[in-house]
Amino acid sequence: MRDFRDKIAIVGIGATPGMKQSGVSVLTMATQAVKEAIDDAGLTSKDIDGICTNNGSDTVTPHQVATALGVPELKWSGVYNGGGFASNTAVLTAAAMVNMDACNYAVVYRAQNGRSGVRIGGMGRFAGSGPPRIRGAAGGSLYGMATPPQGFAMKARAHMEKYGTTSEQLGWIAVTTRYHASLNPLSQMPSPITLEDHQTSRWVVEPFHLLDCCLDTDQGCALIVTTAERAKSLKHRPVHILGAAVGTGPMSTHGDMWPDLTELYGKYTAPRVFEMAGVTPKDIDAAELYDCFTSITLVQLEDYGFVNRGEGGPFVEGGHRIRLGGELPINTHGGNLSEAYRQGMGHVIEGVRQLRHELPANRQVKNAELILTTGQGGPNGAALILRKG
């Protein structure tokens, strides 16, 4: 892993707006996002020779995208079967493949009609496929644990019982990320909310209100990685991958059976990603933390060492420390909770935007040099530390 530290750069990004009803095919959104990333890098489709994605039976294959783009030769392709964990993992894998000369310019994309088509967890329908499908995690559905909110609610409750974390503290994460989304023109949810809005939103499964839960989104997003050397001649200032890690704990499926349910994948990825990057949590200027639910953001603040165990709740209370301009801005695009459910790919793209210093003043993390991005869920978690080129 250390072999490609600072040798690989992200050189192009693209994204369609998050929405409830795209009105187009997943292939159209994927192609639009990838084409935007290619144009953003100053490349053409003829330059692309590697493609990677992740899916949950809800997207199109790398070969379909390559055909739609007119890619003349594909030297490498990859597909991860999974959601949040696979976003940062796919970027890491593409970086490794470029570093070993398996390809020169690798696209990583995620596209789905996640609201109007097949919804997360297998709920929804393909056109013409008959009744909606309902699929729970293997075994769990037999006992009523059929949806992601149920499983993650148990972890949230464990943190509340052990450390005294409150629903209001979780609410400040929702309020803050919605404020950030209100500044982002690509956001699915552009209107700010108050803590009262959070507290009075309907229950999904206690302790989660509706506004503790991420969105279902129709969207496409993409980025391009290549060597730092090639990046020097391209359109934008490159963003280097300084650190990367993938990891999990014992009995890893969703972490439901871990010895301590108040810990998540960051416990295992944090030591390695910081060691590879040669930095500490104090060096990070902003954290784009995977946020399928508000509690997951809070726990990652502890897992990655920004605060001590049990101090996540007091740290986010009031929102001022985690807001743009604060001590540690988090999810400055709005995240999965408010920008769009891009399953972690949006977090990486936001990190690139911040490190290019190309955003309006009210969206820009001042003097950003290093940004942590994470993705997690299912069998493992992953993290990247990005550095301004």
C-alpha positions in Angstrom: 0.0 0.0 0.0 2.8 2.5 0.9 4.1 1.9 -2.6 1.5 4.3 -4.2 1.5 6.9 -1.4 1.4 10.3 -3.1 2.0 8.7 -6.5 -1.6 8.5 -7.6 -3.9 11.5 -8.1 -7.6 12.1 -8.7 -7.8 14.3 -11.8 -11.4 14.5 -12.9 -14.8 14.5 -11.2 -18.4 14.5 -12.4 -21.9 14.2 -10.8 -25.5 14.5 -11.8 -27.9 16.3 -9.3 -29.5 14.2 -6.7 -33.2 13.7 -7.3 -36.2 11.6 -6.6 -37.2 11.0 -10.2 -34.5 11.1 -12.8 -36.7 10.2 -15.7 -33.7 8.6 -17.5 -31.9 5.2 -17.4 -29.1 4.3 -15.0 -26.8 4.0 -18.1 -27.7 7.6 -19.1 -26.8 8.9 -15.6 -23.6 6.9 -15.4 -22.5 8.0 -18.9 -23.3 11.6 -18.1 -21.3 11.6 -14.9 -18.3 9.8 -16.4 -18.3 12.1 -19.5 -18.3 15.1 -17.1 -15.3 13.6 -15.2 -13.5 13.0 -18.5 -14.1 16.6 -19.6 -13.2 17.9 -16.2 -9.8 16.2 -16.5 -9.2 17.5 -20.0 -9.2 14.0 -21.4 -11.2 12.1 -24.0 -12.9 8.8 -24.0 -10.0 7.4 -26.0 -7.7 7.9 -23.0 -9.8 5.8 -20.6 -8.6 2.2 -20.3 -9.8 1.1 -16.8 -13.3 1.3 -15.2 -14.5 0.2 -11.8 -17.8 0.5 -10.0 -19.8 -1.0 -7.1 -23.4 -2.1 -7.1 -26.3 -3.7 -5.3 -28.0 -5.1 -8.4 -29.0 -1.6 -9.2 -26.5 -0.3 -11.7 -24.9 -0.9 -15.1 -21.6 -2.7 -15.8 -18.2 -1.1 -16.7 -18.5 -2.7 -20.2 -21.8 -1.0 -20.8 -20.4 2.3 -19.8 -17.3 1.8 -21.9 -19.4 1.0 -24.9 -21.6 4.0 -24.4 -18.5 6.2 -24.2 -16.8 4.7 -27.2 -13.8 3.5 -25.2 -11.5 1.8 -27.8 -9.7 -0.6 -25.4 -10.4 -1.6 -21.8 -7.4 -3.0 -20.1 -8.9 -3.5 -16.7 -12.4 -3.4 -15.1 -13.8 -4.3 -11.7 -17.1 -4.5 -9.9 -17.6 -4.6 -6.1 -20.8 -6.1 -4.9 -21.7 -3.7 -2.2 -22.7 -0.3 -1.2 -21.1 2.2 1.2 -17.8 0.3 1.9 -17.1 -0.1 -1.8 -17.0 3.6 -2.7 -13.6 4.3 -1.1 -12.5 0.7 -1.7 -13.1 1.1 -5.5 -11.0 4.2 -5.6 -8.3 2.5 -3.7 -8.4 -0.5 -6.0 -8.3 1.8 -9.1 -5.3 3.6 -7.7 -3.5 0.3 -7.1 -4.2 -0.9 -10.7 -2.9 2.4 -12.1 0.2 2.2 -9.9 1.0 -1.3 -11.2 0.5 -0.2 -14.8 -2.6 -2.3 -15.4 -4.1 0.8 -16.9 -3.3 4.5 -17.4 -6.6 6.4 -16.7 -9.1 4.6 -14.5 -12.7 5.7 -14.0 -14.6 4.9 -10.8 -18.3 5.6 -11.0 -21.5 4.9 -9.0 -25.0 5.3 -10.7 -28.4 4.2 -9.6 -32.1 5.1 -9.8 -32.1 4.5 -6.0 -35.4 6.3 -5.5 -37.5 5.7 -8.5 -36.0 2.2 -9.3 -34.4 -0.4 -7.0 -34.2 0.9 -3.5 -31.5 0.1 -0.9 -31.9 -3.3 0.7 -33.6 -4.7 -2.3 -36.9 -2.9 -2.0 -38.4 -1.4 -5.2 -38.8 -2.8 -8.6 -37.2 -3.1 -12.0 -39.4 -2.0 -14.8 -41.5 -5.0 -15.9 -40.2 -7.3 -13.2 -43.4 -7.8 -11.3 -44.1 -7.0 -7.6 -41.6 -5.2 -5.5 -38.9 -7.3 -3.9 -38.2 -7.3 -0.2 -34.9 -8.8 1.0 -33.4 -8.7 4.4 -29.9 -9.5 5.5 -29.2 -13.2 5.5 -30.9 -14.7 8.6 -31.8 -11.4 10.2 -35.1 -11.1 8.3 -36.3 -14.3 10.0 -36.3 -12.3 13.3 -37.8 -9.1 12.0 -34.4 -7.4 11.2 -35.2 -6.8 7.5 -34.0 -3.3 6.9 -30.8 -1.2 7.4 -32.4 1.2 9.9 -33.2 -1.7 12.2 -29.7 -3.0 12.4 -28.0 0.4 12.8 -30.6 1.5 15.4 -29.3 -1.2 17.7 -25.8 0.3 17.4 -27.1 3.8 18.0 -29.0 2.6 21.1 -25.9 0.8 22.4 -24.0 4.1 22.2 -26.7 5.9 24.0 -26.8 3.4 26.8 -23.1 3.3 27.2 -22.2 7.0 26.9 -25.4 8.9 27.4 -25.6 10.1 23.8 -29.0 11.8 23.1 -31.3 12.1 20.1 -30.8 15.9 20.2 -27.1 15.4 19.7 -27.7 13.2 16.7 -30.1 15.9 15.5 -27.3 18.5 15.4 -25.5 16.3 12.8 -28.7 16.3 10.7 -29.1 20.1 11.0 -25.5 20.8 10.2 -25.3 18.6 7.1 -28.6 20.0 5.8 -27.1 23.5 6.2 -24.2 22.4 4.1 -26.5 20.9 1.5 -28.4 24.2 1.3 -25.1 25.7 -0.1 -24.7 22.9 -2.7 -26.5 23.3 -6.0 -26.4 19.5 -6.6 -28.3 18.7 -3.4 -31.5 16.7 -3.3 -32.5 18.5 -0.1 -31.6 22.2 -0.3 -33.7 23.6 2.4 -32.2 24.1 5.9 -33.9 22.4 8.9 -33.9 23.1 12.7 -33.4 20.9 15.6 -37.1 21.1 16.3 -37.7 19.8 12.7 -35.5 16.9 13.5 -37.2 16.1 16.8 -40.7 16.2 15.4 -40.0 14.2 12.2 -41.7 10.8 12.3 -40.1 7.8 13.9 -38.6 5.3 11.5 -37.3 2.9 14.1 -36.2 4.2 17.5 -33.9 6.0 18.2 -34.0 7.1 14.5 -36.3 9.9 13.4 -36.8 10.3 9.6 -34.2 13.0 9.6 -31.6 10.7 11.1 -31.8 8.6 7.9 -30.0 9.0 4.6 -31.8 9.6 1.3 -33.0 7.4 -1.5 -31.6 9.0 -4.6 -31.5 8.8 -8.4 -27.9 9.9 -9.2 -24.7 9.3 -11.0 -21.2 10.3 -10.0 -17.6 9.5 -11.2 -14.0 10.3 -10.8 -10.7 9.5 -12.6 -7.4 8.4 -11.2 -4.0 8.3 -12.8 -0.4 8.7 -11.8 0.8 12.0 -10.2 3.3 12.3 -13.1 0.6 12.2 -15.8 -1.6 14.5 -13.7 0.9 17.4 -14.0 -0.1 18.0 -17.6 -3.9 17.9 -17.1 -6.5 20.5 -16.6 -6.8 20.9 -12.8 -4.6 20.9 -9.8 -4.4 17.2 -9.0 -5.5 15.8 -5.6 -3.1 13.1 -4.3 -4.1 10.0 -2.4 -1.8 10.2 0.6 -3.3 7.3 2.6 -5.7 4.4 2.0 -7.0 1.5 4.1 -9.7 -1.2 4.1 -10.6 -3.2 7.2 -13.1 -4.9 9.4 -13.5 -6.6 12.8 -14.6 -10.0 14.0 -17.9 -11.5 12.7 -17.9 -8.8 10.1 -21.3 -8.9 8.4 -22.6 -5.4 9.2 -20.8 -5.6 12.6 -24.0 -6.8 14.2 -22.2 -9.3 16.4 -19.0 -7.3 17.3 -18.0 -7.5 20.9 -18.7 -3.7 21.3 -21.5 -2.3 19.2 -20.4 1.2 19.9 -17.4 0.8 17.6 -17.4 0.6 13.8 -15.0 -0.1 10.9 -13.0 3.0 11.6 -11.5 1.3 14.6 -9.7 -1.0 12.2 -9.0 1.3 9.2 -8.0 4.4 11.2 -4.6 3.2 12.4 -3.5 2.1 8.9 -4.8 5.1 7.0 -3.1 7.6 9.3 0.1 5.5 9.4 0.3 5.3 5.6 -0.3 9.0 5.2 2.1 9.9 7.9 -0.3 12.3 9.6 -2.6 12.4 12.7 -6.2 13.3 13.2 -5.1 16.8 14.3 -3.7 17.4 10.8 -7.1 16.8 9.0 -8.9 20.0 7.8 -12.3 18.4 7.1 -13.8 15.0 7.4 -16.3 13.6 4.8 -17.6 10.8 6.9 -20.0 8.1 5.6 -23.4 8.9 6.9 -26.1 6.4 6.3 -27.5 7.4 9.7 -26.5 10.3 12.0 -25.1 7.9 14.7 -22.6 6.5 12.2 -21.1 9.9 11.7 -20.9 10.4 15.4 -19.2 7.1 16.1 -16.6 7.7 13.3 -15.5 10.9 15.1 -14.5 8.6 17.9 -13.2 5.7 15.7 -10.8 8.0 13.8 -9.5 9.7 16.9 -11.0 13.2 16.6 -12.5 12.8 20.0 -12.2 10.2 22.8 -14.6 7.3 23.2 -18.0 8.6 24.4 -17.2 12.3 23.6 -18.8 12.3 20.1 -22.2 13.5 21.4 -20.9 16.6 23.3 -18.6 17.4 20.4 -21.4 17.7 17.8 -23.8 19.4 20.2 -24.8 22.8 18.9 -23.3 22.1 15.5 -20.7 24.8 15.7 -17.6 22.6 15.8 -18.7 20.5 12.8 -20.0 23.3 10.6 -18.0 25.1 7.9 -15.7 27.5 9.7 -15.7 25.2 12.8 -13.0 23.1 14.4 -13.7 20.1 12.2 -16.2 20.6 9.3 -17.9 17.4 8.4 -19.8 16.4 5.3 -19.4 19.8 3.8 -21.6 18.8 0.7 -24.5 17.6 2.8 -23.5 13.9 2.7 -25.8 10.9 2.2 -28.2 12.6 4.6 -28.9 15.7 2.6 -26.9 16.0 -0.7 -27.6 12.6 -2.3 -27.2 9.0 -1.4 -24.1 8.4 -3.5 -23.0 5.6 -1.1 -19.7 7.4 -0.2 -18.5 8.4 -3.7 -19.9 11.8 -3.1 -17.7 12.2 -0.1 -14.6 11.5 -2.2 -15.8 14.0 -4.9 -16.4 16.6 -2.2 -12.9 16.1 -0.9 -11.5 16.7 -4.3 -13.6 19.9 -4.7 -12.4 21.2 -1.4 -8.7 20.5 -2.1 -8.9 22.2 -5.4 -10.0 25.4 -3.6 -12.5 26.1 -6.4 -15.7 26.4 -4.3 -17.5 29.6 -3.4 -16.3 31.2 -0.2 -19.4 30.1 1.8 -18.7 26.4 0.8 -14.9 26.4 1.0 -12.9 25.0 3.9 -10.4 27.7 4.5 -6.8 26.6 3.6 -7.7 23.0 3.2 -4.7 20.8 2.7 -5.8 17.3 4.0 -9.2 15.7 4.0 -10.3 12.3 5.3 -13.1 10.5 3.4 -14.7 7.2 4.5 -17.1 4.6 3.3 -18.5 1.6 5.3 -21.2 -1.0 5.7 -21.7 -4.6 5.0 -18.4 -6.6 5.2 -15.9 -3.8 5.8 -15.0 -0.2 5.8 -12.5 1.9 3.9 -10.8 5.3 4.2 -8.8 7.7 2.1 -6.7 10.7 3.1 -6.5 13.2 0.2 -3.8 15.9 -0.1 -3.9 19.1 -2.1 -1.4 18.8 -5.1 
